[in-house]
């Protein structure tokens, strides 16, 4: 409609991918609490900020329900991170994990899960469609 908008979805995809890479790097270095907090706080705080940049109707209040949920998620993450101990847990061995993943039963299980998710979410439960073909007699 000629109104300039901020590409929130594209920005979110880039920022969440970056956050995931940073979180994975922290996790593989054995910084479990930092990895958890970085991923959750970064994404939820971006959720809070990005809602202000959206051009759609968010309700009559200044802060939307999604923003409140994001802030509550941050508080919950901090509480969980400091409630559960992370000391004494060994660093992950990436090659060991990849070797366990690269077994037929693991791959078949993951493919089965992907198939079930595709079949469940791949078709609408609400809408339907029909296809109608006919021959135009004048063109034959």
Protein Blocks (a to p, Z undefined) as FASTA:
>chain_A
ZZacddfklmmmmmmmmmmmmmmmmmmnopamlmmmmmmmmmmmmmmmmmmmpcbdebjb
fbdfklmmmmmmmmmmmmmmmmpccehiacddfklmmmmmmpfklmmmmmmmmmmmmmmm
mpcfkbccdddddddfklZZ
